[in-house]
Amino acid sequence: LERDMILNSWKVVWVVLSEDGVEFFKRKTDNTPKGMIPLKGAVLTSPCQDFSKRTFVFKMRTAKNQDHYFQASHLEERESWVKDIKRVITCLQGGRKFTRKSTRRSIRLPDTINLSELYIKMRDQEDGVKELKLEKEKRVYNHCFTGGTVVDWLISKDKARNRHEALMLATGLLTEGFLQPAGDLSKEAVEGGAESAILDDPDALYYFADSGFFCEGYSSDEDVILKEEFRGNIIKQGCLLKQGHRRKNWNVRKFILRDDPAYIHYYDPTKGDENPLGSIHLRGSVITAVEFVPEAKRYDVDGNLFEIITSDDTHYFLQATTPEERKEWIKAIHTVSKTGK
């Protein structure tokens, strides 16, 4: 999230760190940035306490005393950005060039290849890579495809001359975040640092970064129950702050709301959407806005709060980032709780 100082609001942006500044884009696929923050002579403040109702915020003050605020989705993400931005500032102060691993150079992609444009073509519903529902090792992967499918598509569309070139191109898409690994085999290939991170293998699964991908994990004893939970259509998804039941601390969680059956699952946003940390059965639940939550102010959590009380009297306290977002979540969850089973 980036704060618009003119409109006095927060906007979701795609951020790219270069050797001398921070560029931010409206969308990941955009070629032209909305703006650029020069880092020469800049001062970085983290954590930033200028917004008491927001967590994981850091501030960059440029040499011309212009303030720019950004909010990460979780602590680890903020610390990672802060570390790299500080490295750039230090390099600029010492007259050195900030260097980081270049995906394009490491996999030898030609400068003429535009990965953003290629990704848009791959996402085309009529002529792109088809998303499927695939079952592997007692798990069902929704909205995904195999590495071999990506390779075949690249060759069929004359984007690559052979399978080796196609694998290099697909690896570029994976490394830049356009594609994501799904399942143990594809994840191990990414973590293993192989020259080609994408595997030309029918058991290596992947998905588009902005798709509705989710995995139904189940065991032989629970397959019917757990598959039922994930059967409904995705109505809404996004990040909220959630209060823990035991320690009463607050953490950013990604929530996915499904309609029938009426479930909302929550995940650690740093670990993908395969294995939820928990689920809330919403049938018969009461959802309401609240102004006070015990222990919340202790963690500087205040405002835009709401509560879910399930049919078995379990209480869940959540915080949205804005009043409008809270209203949208309450309306969506309330509707699902009444119409889903």
URQUI-V645634 format. One record per backbone hydrogen bond with DSSP energy under -0.5 kcal/mol. CO is the residue of the C=O (numbers start at 0). NH is the residue of the N-H. If there is no record, write none. Layout:
co=CO nh=NH
co=CO nh=NH
This chain:
co=0 nh=70
co=1 nh=10
co=2 nh=4
co=3 nh=7
co=3 nh=8
co=8 nh=3
co=10 nh=1
co=12 nh=14
co=13 nh=24
co=15 nh=17
co=15 nh=22
co=19 nh=38
co=19 nh=39
co=20 nh=17
co=20 nh=22
co=21 nh=36
co=22 nh=15
co=23 nh=33
co=23 nh=34
co=24 nh=13
co=26 nh=29
co=34 nh=23
co=35 nh=37
co=36 nh=21
co=38 nh=41
co=42 nh=60
co=44 nh=58
co=46 nh=48
co=49 nh=51
co=50 nh=53
co=55 nh=71
co=56 nh=47
co=57 nh=69
co=58 nh=44
co=59 nh=61
co=59 nh=67
co=60 nh=42
co=61 nh=64
co=64 nh=66
co=65 nh=61
co=67 nh=59
co=68 nh=2
co=69 nh=57
co=73 nh=77
co=74 nh=78
co=75 nh=79
co=76 nh=80
co=77 nh=81
co=78 nh=82
co=79 nh=83
co=80 nh=84
co=81 nh=85
co=82 nh=86
co=83 nh=87
co=84 nh=88
co=85 nh=89
co=86 nh=90
co=87 nh=91
co=88 nh=92
co=89 nh=93
co=90 nh=95
co=91 nh=94
co=95 nh=97
co=100 nh=102
co=101 nh=105
co=102 nh=106
co=103 nh=108
co=104 nh=107
co=109 nh=112
co=112 nh=114
co=113 nh=117
co=114 nh=118
co=115 nh=119
co=116 nh=120
co=117 nh=121
co=118 nh=122
co=120 nh=123
co=121 nh=128
co=123 nh=127
co=131 nh=133
co=131 nh=143
co=133 nh=135
co=133 nh=140
co=135 nh=138
co=137 nh=217
co=138 nh=135
co=138 nh=140
co=139 nh=141
co=139 nh=215
co=140 nh=133
co=141 nh=213
co=143 nh=131
co=144 nh=205
co=145 nh=149
co=146 nh=150
co=147 nh=151
co=148 nh=152
co=149 nh=153
co=150 nh=154
co=151 nh=155
co=152 nh=156
co=153 nh=158
co=153 nh=159
co=154 nh=157
co=161 nh=165
co=162 nh=166
co=163 nh=167
co=164 nh=168
co=165 nh=169
co=166 nh=170
co=167 nh=171
co=168 nh=172
co=169 nh=173
co=170 nh=174
co=171 nh=175
co=172 nh=177
co=172 nh=178
co=173 nh=176
co=177 nh=208
co=179 nh=206
co=181 nh=204
co=182 nh=186
co=183 nh=187
co=184 nh=188
co=185 nh=189
co=186 nh=190
co=187 nh=191
co=188 nh=193
co=189 nh=192
co=194 nh=196
co=198 nh=200
co=200 nh=146
co=200 nh=147
co=200 nh=203
co=202 nh=204
co=203 nh=146
co=204 nh=181
co=205 nh=144
co=206 nh=179
co=207 nh=210
co=213 nh=141
co=214 nh=216
co=215 nh=139
co=218 nh=222
co=221 nh=225
co=222 nh=226
co=223 nh=227
co=224 nh=228
co=225 nh=229
co=227 nh=230
co=232 nh=234
co=232 nh=258
co=235 nh=256
co=237 nh=254
co=239 nh=252
co=240 nh=318
co=241 nh=250
co=248 nh=243
co=250 nh=241
co=252 nh=239
co=252 nh=254
co=253 nh=266
co=254 nh=237
co=255 nh=264
co=256 nh=234
co=256 nh=235
co=257 nh=262
co=260 nh=262
co=261 nh=281
co=261 nh=282
co=262 nh=257
co=263 nh=279
co=264 nh=255
co=265 nh=276
co=265 nh=277
co=266 nh=253
co=266 nh=268
co=267 nh=270
co=272 nh=214
co=273 nh=275
co=277 nh=265
co=279 nh=263
co=279 nh=281
co=281 nh=284
co=285 nh=308
co=287 nh=306
co=289 nh=304
co=292 nh=295
co=294 nh=298
co=295 nh=298
co=295 nh=300
co=296 nh=299
co=299 nh=301
co=303 nh=319
co=304 nh=289
co=305 nh=317
co=306 nh=287
co=306 nh=308
co=307 nh=309
co=307 nh=315
co=308 nh=285
co=309 nh=312
co=313 nh=309
co=315 nh=307
co=316 nh=242
co=317 nh=305
co=318 nh=240
co=321 nh=325
co=322 nh=326
co=323 nh=327
co=324 nh=328
co=325 nh=329
co=326 nh=330
co=327 nh=331
co=328 nh=332
co=329 nh=333
co=330 nh=334
co=331 nh=335
co=332 nh=336
co=333 nh=337
co=334 nh=337
co=334 nh=338
co=335 nh=339
co=336 nh=283
